Amino acid sequence: MLMFAFPFRRGLLLAGLLLGLSSIAAAAPAARTILVLGDSLSAGYGIHRDAAWPSLLSKRLQEKGLDYNVVNVSISGETSSGGRRRIGAALRANSPRVVIVALGANDGLRGLPVGEMKDNLEAIVAEAQRGNAKVLLVGQRVPPNYGAYAARFQKAFGEVARTRKTAFVDFLLDGIATQPRFFQADNLHPTADAQPLLLDNVWRGLAPLLK
């Protein structure tokens, strides 16, 4: 009788152990998602995508033991209106906990109406907030030779952040824009060496949202 009872008991113990492990695995929370919605400054234009600041953000999160993954849906040439069209699908596909909105640079370079850009950014932020995501809005600027337009453009980002009560970083290229060595030959797109500095700028606004 013992010859059969022992294997049977061992089988029960093994089955119980496997069941317990599967229950632990099922209970483990899935990594939360940070969605980056931006343009070429966030898409890594002209450099390897792994060197772009959103990829460096993934590495920093891992180093700090923060359970987030980064989904970068930035597209070179994107405007605020393009982001407005895409945000709904991006939210549904990724269910992000945090959304980083880094758009507007192309609106400014093309001289598009500041009021339209503000409307688009507010709509993007509002849709993300309706999906229960925290939002970090990243400001952009245009060169001073744009005159009064440059001042209105810069001011718009802070106004959107206050209206929608979002986290805010004043300028993605802070500390970089006046340093030619950090730009590619087109004088518009940051080099790979500049990406850690871009990440530091974003991190100042992002870190409090991850607590």
N, C-alpha and C positions, 0 to 999 in steps of 0.2 A: 504493500500500500504506500509506504514511504517513497518508493521509487517513482511513483507518479505524482505524489503530493508536492514534493520539493520543486520539480520543474514548473508545476502549475502555479505555486506560490511565487516563484521567481518571475514567471510571466506576468502575474498580476502586479508585482512590484515594478517591473519594467514598464508595463502599460501605464501605471499610475505616474511614474516619473515622466514619461513622454507627454502625458496629458497635462501635467503641471507645467512643463517647459512650454508647451504650446499655449497655455493660458497666459503665461508671463509674456510671451512674444506678442500675443494678441492685445495685452493690456498696455504694452509699451507705446507711448505716443509717437505719432509720425512727425517727422521734421516739419516745422512751420516754414512758410514760404515768404520771401521778400521779393516783390516784383519790381523790376526797374523798367520804367517807361521813359525812354529818352531818344536822343538823336545820335549823330555821329560822335559826339563827345563822350557818349556812354557806350556806343557800339564798338569802339576800338578801331575807328577808321585809320587806315594806313599802318597799323601795327597788328601783331598777332592778337587774336581775340582773348587768348589766355592772359595777355599782359594788360588788358583794359581794367579799369578800376572795379567794375562789378565782379570780375573774376578774382581780383585781389581781395574783394570783400568776402567772397566765399572762403578764402584761405584764412582770413582774419577771424571769421566766425568759428571755424574749426579750431584754430589755435586757442581761442578763448573758451572753447567748450560750449558754445551756444548752439542750440539745436535748431538751426535755420538752414534752408537751402536758398540759393539765389537764382531766380529766373529772369534773364535779361532779354526783354523783347524790344530793345532799342533798335531803331533803323536809321541809317544815314540819310540825311535830307528830310527827316520827319519834322513836321510843324505841329503846332498845338491842335489844329483842326484834324490832322491825321491821327494824332493821339486820341482825340475825342471819339473818332470813329472806331478805334481799335480797343479802347479800354474795356468795353463790355465783354467782348469775347475773351480778352486776356484774364479778366476776373473770373469768368465762368470756368475757364480751363485750369486755373491755378489756385483759386480760393486763397489768395494771399493774406497773411496776417498784417503785413506792412507793404505799402506801395510808395516807391520813390518816384516822384514826377520831376523829370529833368528835361523839360521842353521849353521852347520859346526862342532859342538862339537863332533858328532859321527864320522865324517870324520877324525878328529884329533885323537880321541882315538883309531881308527882302523889303523892309520898310512897311510890313503889313500893319493894319490899324491896331493900336494897342488895346482899344476897347474890345475888339474881336478876340484877341489873344486872352484877355482877362476872362471873357465869357467862356472860352474853351477850357481854360485851366480850372475855372470854378466848376464847370460841368464834370470834368475828369475827377476832381477831388470829391465832389458830391457823390458821384457814382461809386467810387471806392469806399467812401464812408458808409453808404447804404449797404455795402457788402461787409460791414463790420471790420474794415481794415483801417489801421492807423496810417496816416499819410505824412510823408516828408516832402515838402515842396522845395525844390532847389532853384535859386534865382540865377538869372543870366544877365548879361550886359552887352551893349554894343559900343563901338568906339565913340569917344567924345565928339568927333567931327560930325556925328549925326545930329548935333545941336540939341534943341529942345526935345526932340523925339527921344534922345538917349535918356534924359531925365525921367520922362513919363514912362518909358519902357522899364527902367530899373525899379521905379516906384511900384509898378503894377504887381510884382511878385509878392512884396510885403503886404499889399492890400488884399490880395487873394488869401494869403496865409491868415491874416487877421479875420477876414470875413468868415472863412471856413474853419477857423480855430485849429490849424494844423501846425506841426513842427515845421521849422523854416531854416534853411541855410541861405544866406544872403547872396553868395556868388560861388558857383562851381569852380571857377578858375581863380579864386582868391589866392594871391601870392604867386601866381603863375603868369597871368595875362601880360605883365610888363617885363617878362623875362624871355627874350627871344630864343635862348638856348633850349627852352622847353617846348619849342614848336617845330613841326615838320616844315618842309620847304614852302608849303602853301601859306605859312604864317597864320593858319586857322586852327589846325588840329594838333593837340598835344602829342608829344613823343611818349615812348614807353617809359622813359625816365620820369616823366611828369605824373604818371598814373598813381603812384603812392601818395603824392601830394593832393591829387583830386580825391582820393579815398579819404585822406585825413579831413578834408573839408566836409565831405558827406558824413563822415563818422561823427562829427561834433553834433549834428542834428539827429542822427540815427540811433546812437548808443542809448539815449534815455528811453527810446521807444521799445527797446529790447528787454528792459528790466521786468 
